[in-house]
Amino acid sequence: MIRKFDTVRDLMSLTEPIVVNCTGLGAKELFDDGELVPLKGQLTCITRGAGRSEATPRGRGGRATVSVG
């Protein structure tokens, strides 16, 4: 499902338990975050398996990584 949000208040009205942020650099204006800068990265699609599933961002040696488990 794709939706358009013009303000942070619009986001706070969501009832979904999970929201995926794909705003990219648009988040800079949406959240008034002047420190947001573009980084090179990649998108990974993960199929949920049985049991617990979560993604935790971690930084190592100046690189951003995501631990999924």
Chimera marker file (.cmm) of the C-alpha trace (Angstrom):
<marker_set name="trace">
<marker id="1" x="0.000" y="0.000" z="0.000" r="1" g="1" b="0" radius="0.5"/>
<marker id="2" x="1.359" y="3.436" z="-0.890" r="1" g="1" b="0" radius="0.5"/>
<marker id="3" x="0.117" y="6.596" z="0.802" r="1" g="1" b="0" radius="0.5"/>
<marker id="4" x="1.052" y="10.250" z="0.646" r="1" g="1" b="0" radius="0.5"/>
<marker id="5" x="1.817" y="12.154" z="3.857" r="1" g="1" b="0" radius="0.5"/>
<marker id="6" x="2.303" y="15.901" z="3.910" r="1" g="1" b="0" radius="0.5"/>
<marker id="7" x="3.088" y="16.310" z="7.609" r="1" g="1" b="0" radius="0.5"/>
<marker id="8" x="4.395" y="14.349" z="10.573" r="1" g="1" b="0" radius="0.5"/>
<marker id="9" x="0.916" y="14.657" z="12.091" r="1" g="1" b="0" radius="0.5"/>
<marker id="10" x="-0.416" y="12.623" z="9.144" r="1" g="1" b="0" radius="0.5"/>
<marker id="11" x="1.984" y="9.818" z="10.068" r="1" g="1" b="0" radius="0.5"/>
<marker id="12" x="0.879" y="9.802" z="13.700" r="1" g="1" b="0" radius="0.5"/>
<marker id="13" x="-2.669" y="8.890" z="12.643" r="1" g="1" b="0" radius="0.5"/>
<marker id="14" x="-1.561" y="5.518" z="11.242" r="1" g="1" b="0" radius="0.5"/>
<marker id="15" x="-2.813" y="2.379" z="12.983" r="1" g="1" b="0" radius="0.5"/>
<marker id="16" x="-0.538" y="-0.105" z="11.181" r="1" g="1" b="0" radius="0.5"/>
<marker id="17" x="1.989" y="-1.860" z="13.476" r="1" g="1" b="0" radius="0.5"/>
<marker id="18" x="4.823" y="-1.434" z="10.929" r="1" g="1" b="0" radius="0.5"/>
<marker id="19" x="5.611" y="1.468" z="8.623" r="1" g="1" b="0" radius="0.5"/>
<marker id="20" x="8.428" y="1.355" z="6.054" r="1" g="1" b="0" radius="0.5"/>
<marker id="21" x="10.043" y="4.746" z="5.497" r="1" g="1" b="0" radius="0.5"/>
<marker id="22" x="10.838" y="5.160" z="1.795" r="1" g="1" b="0" radius="0.5"/>
<marker id="23" x="10.881" y="8.949" z="1.807" r="1" g="1" b="0" radius="0.5"/>
<marker id="24" x="14.576" y="9.125" z="0.982" r="1" g="1" b="0" radius="0.5"/>
<marker id="25" x="15.839" y="12.689" z="1.013" r="1" g="1" b="0" radius="0.5"/>
<marker id="26" x="12.226" y="13.880" z="1.281" r="1" g="1" b="0" radius="0.5"/>
<marker id="27" x="12.488" y="12.993" z="4.983" r="1" g="1" b="0" radius="0.5"/>
<marker id="28" x="14.798" y="16.004" z="5.320" r="1" g="1" b="0" radius="0.5"/>
<marker id="29" x="11.873" y="18.354" z="4.689" r="1" g="1" b="0" radius="0.5"/>
<marker id="30" x="9.153" y="16.174" z="6.215" r="1" g="1" b="0" radius="0.5"/>
<marker id="31" x="10.921" y="15.949" z="9.566" r="1" g="1" b="0" radius="0.5"/>
<marker id="32" x="12.799" y="19.261" z="9.352" r="1" g="1" b="0" radius="0.5"/>
<marker id="33" x="16.104" y="17.391" z="9.726" r="1" g="1" b="0" radius="0.5"/>
<marker id="34" x="18.939" y="19.490" z="8.290" r="1" g="1" b="0" radius="0.5"/>
<marker id="35" x="21.490" y="16.793" z="9.183" r="1" g="1" b="0" radius="0.5"/>
<marker id="36" x="20.049" y="14.201" z="6.800" r="1" g="1" b="0" radius="0.5"/>
<marker id="37" x="22.538" y="13.418" z="4.024" r="1" g="1" b="0" radius="0.5"/>
<marker id="38" x="22.423" y="10.875" z="1.176" r="1" g="1" b="0" radius="0.5"/>
<marker id="39" x="24.381" y="7.640" z="1.586" r="1" g="1" b="0" radius="0.5"/>
<marker id="40" x="25.081" y="4.928" z="-0.926" r="1" g="1" b="0" radius="0.5"/>
<marker id="41" x="23.331" y="1.722" z="-0.010" r="1" g="1" b="0" radius="0.5"/>
<marker id="42" x="21.178" y="-1.066" z="-1.260" r="1" g="1" b="0" radius="0.5"/>
<marker id="43" x="17.687" y="-2.394" z="-0.741" r="1" g="1" b="0" radius="0.5"/>
<marker id="44" x="17.192" y="-5.953" z="0.436" r="1" g="1" b="0" radius="0.5"/>
<marker id="45" x="13.859" y="-7.766" z="0.427" r="1" g="1" b="0" radius="0.5"/>
<marker id="46" x="13.497" y="-10.235" z="3.269" r="1" g="1" b="0" radius="0.5"/>
<marker id="47" x="10.806" y="-12.896" z="3.437" r="1" g="1" b="0" radius="0.5"/>
<marker id="48" x="9.502" y="-13.402" z="6.943" r="1" g="1" b="0" radius="0.5"/>
<marker id="49" x="10.015" y="-16.927" z="8.174" r="1" g="1" b="0" radius="0.5"/>
<marker id="50" x="8.657" y="-18.763" z="11.181" r="1" g="1" b="0" radius="0.5"/>
<marker id="51" x="9.463" y="-17.328" z="14.577" r="1" g="1" b="0" radius="0.5"/>
<marker id="52" x="10.672" y="-13.912" z="15.579" r="1" g="1" b="0" radius="0.5"/>
<marker id="53" x="11.892" y="-11.509" z="12.919" r="1" g="1" b="0" radius="0.5"/>
<marker id="54" x="13.437" y="-8.078" z="13.436" r="1" g="1" b="0" radius="0.5"/>
<marker id="55" x="15.961" y="-5.744" z="11.838" r="1" g="1" b="0" radius="0.5"/>
<marker id="56" x="18.389" y="-3.777" z="13.998" r="1" g="1" b="0" radius="0.5"/>
<marker id="57" x="20.624" y="-1.087" z="12.487" r="1" g="1" b="0" radius="0.5"/>
<marker id="58" x="24.244" y="-1.228" z="13.649" r="1" g="1" b="0" radius="0.5"/>
<marker id="59" x="27.334" y="0.770" z="12.761" r="1" g="1" b="0" radius="0.5"/>
<marker id="60" x="30.764" y="-0.792" z="12.243" r="1" g="1" b="0" radius="0.5"/>
<marker id="61" x="33.900" y="1.060" z="11.258" r="1" g="1" b="0" radius="0.5"/>
<marker id="62" x="32.003" y="3.982" z="9.779" r="1" g="1" b="0" radius="0.5"/>
<marker id="63" x="29.706" y="1.702" z="7.803" r="1" g="1" b="0" radius="0.5"/>
<marker id="64" x="26.007" y="1.273" z="8.405" r="1" g="1" b="0" radius="0.5"/>
<marker id="65" x="24.879" y="-2.345" z="8.538" r="1" g="1" b="0" radius="0.5"/>
<marker id="66" x="21.620" y="-4.050" z="9.429" r="1" g="1" b="0" radius="0.5"/>
<marker id="67" x="21.422" y="-7.188" z="11.527" r="1" g="1" b="0" radius="0.5"/>
<marker id="68" x="18.369" y="-9.324" z="10.748" r="1" g="1" b="0" radius="0.5"/>
<marker id="69" x="17.391" y="-12.167" z="13.010" r="1" g="1" b="0" radius="0.5"/>
<link id1="1" id2="2" r="1" g="1" b="0" radius="0.2"/>
<link id1="2" id2="3" r="1" g="1" b="0" radius="0.2"/>
<link id1="3" id2="4" r="1" g="1" b="0" radius="0.2"/>
<link id1="4" id2="5" r="1" g="1" b="0" radius="0.2"/>
<link id1="5" id2="6" r="1" g="1" b="0" radius="0.2"/>
<link id1="6" id2="7" r="1" g="1" b="0" radius="0.2"/>
<link id1="7" id2="8" r="1" g="1" b="0" radius="0.2"/>
<link id1="8" id2="9" r="1" g="1" b="0" radius="0.2"/>
<link id1="9" id2="10" r="1" g="1" b="0" radius="0.2"/>
<link id1="10" id2="11" r="1" g="1" b="0" radius="0.2"/>
<link id1="11" id2="12" r="1" g="1" b="0" radius="0.2"/>
<link id1="12" id2="13" r="1" g="1" b="0" radius="0.2"/>
<link id1="13" id2="14" r="1" g="1" b="0" radius="0.2"/>
<link id1="14" id2="15" r="1" g="1" b="0" radius="0.2"/>
<link id1="15" id2="16" r="1" g="1" b="0" radius="0.2"/>
<link id1="16" id2="17" r="1" g="1" b="0" radius="0.2"/>
<link id1="17" id2="18" r="1" g="1" b="0" radius="0.2"/>
<link id1="18" id2="19" r="1" g="1" b="0" radius="0.2"/>
<link id1="19" id2="20" r="1" g="1" b="0" radius="0.2"/>
<link id1="20" id2="21" r="1" g="1" b="0" radius="0.2"/>
<link id1="21" id2="22" r="1" g="1" b="0" radius="0.2"/>
<link id1="22" id2="23" r="1" g="1" b="0" radius="0.2"/>
<link id1="23" id2="24" r="1" g="1" b="0" radius="0.2"/>
<link id1="24" id2="25" r="1" g="1" b="0" radius="0.2"/>
<link id1="25" id2="26" r="1" g="1" b="0" radius="0.2"/>
<link id1="26" id2="27" r="1" g="1" b="0" radius="0.2"/>
<link id1="27" id2="28" r="1" g="1" b="0" radius="0.2"/>
<link id1="28" id2="29" r="1" g="1" b="0" radius="0.2"/>
<link id1="29" id2="30" r="1" g="1" b="0" radius="0.2"/>
<link id1="30" id2="31" r="1" g="1" b="0" radius="0.2"/>
<link id1="31" id2="32" r="1" g="1" b="0" radius="0.2"/>
<link id1="32" id2="33" r="1" g="1" b="0" radius="0.2"/>
<link id1="33" id2="34" r="1" g="1" b="0" radius="0.2"/>
<link id1="34" id2="35" r="1" g="1" b="0" radius="0.2"/>
<link id1="35" id2="36" r="1" g="1" b="0" radius="0.2"/>
<link id1="36" id2="37" r="1" g="1" b="0" radius="0.2"/>
<link id1="37" id2="38" r="1" g="1" b="0" radius="0.2"/>
<link id1="38" id2="39" r="1" g="1" b="0" radius="0.2"/>
<link id1="39" id2="40" r="1" g="1" b="0" radius="0.2"/>
<link id1="40" id2="41" r="1" g="1" b="0" radius="0.2"/>
<link id1="41" id2="42" r="1" g="1" b="0" radius="0.2"/>
<link id1="42" id2="43" r="1" g="1" b="0" radius="0.2"/>
<link id1="43" id2="44" r="1" g="1" b="0" radius="0.2"/>
<link id1="44" id2="45" r="1" g="1" b="0" radius="0.2"/>
<link id1="45" id2="46" r="1" g="1" b="0" radius="0.2"/>
<link id1="46" id2="47" r="1" g="1" b="0" radius="0.2"/>
<link id1="47" id2="48" r="1" g="1" b="0" radius="0.2"/>
<link id1="48" id2="49" r="1" g="1" b="0" radius="0.2"/>
<link id1="49" id2="50" r="1" g="1" b="0" radius="0.2"/>
<link id1="50" id2="51" r="1" g="1" b="0" radius="0.2"/>
<link id1="51" id2="52" r="1" g="1" b="0" radius="0.2"/>
<link id1="52" id2="53" r="1" g="1" b="0" radius="0.2"/>
<link id1="53" id2="54" r="1" g="1" b="0" radius="0.2"/>
<link id1="54" id2="55" r="1" g="1" b="0" radius="0.2"/>
<link id1="55" id2="56" r="1" g="1" b="0" radius="0.2"/>
<link id1="56" id2="57" r="1" g="1" b="0" radius="0.2"/>
<link id1="57" id2="58" r="1" g="1" b="0" radius="0.2"/>
<link id1="58" id2="59" r="1" g="1" b="0" radius="0.2"/>
<link id1="59" id2="60" r="1" g="1" b="0" radius="0.2"/>
<link id1="60" id2="61" r="1" g="1" b="0" radius="0.2"/>
<link id1="61" id2="62" r="1" g="1" b="0" radius="0.2"/>
<link id1="62" id2="63" r="1" g="1" b="0" radius="0.2"/>
<link id1="63" id2="64" r="1" g="1" b="0" radius="0.2"/>
<link id1="64" id2="65" r="1" g="1" b="0" radius="0.2"/>
<link id1="65" id2="66" r="1" g="1" b="0" radius="0.2"/>
<link id1="66" id2="67" r="1" g="1" b="0" radius="0.2"/>
<link id1="67" id2="68" r="1" g="1" b="0" radius="0.2"/>
<link id1="68" id2="69" r="1" g="1" b="0" radius="0.2"/>
</marker_set>
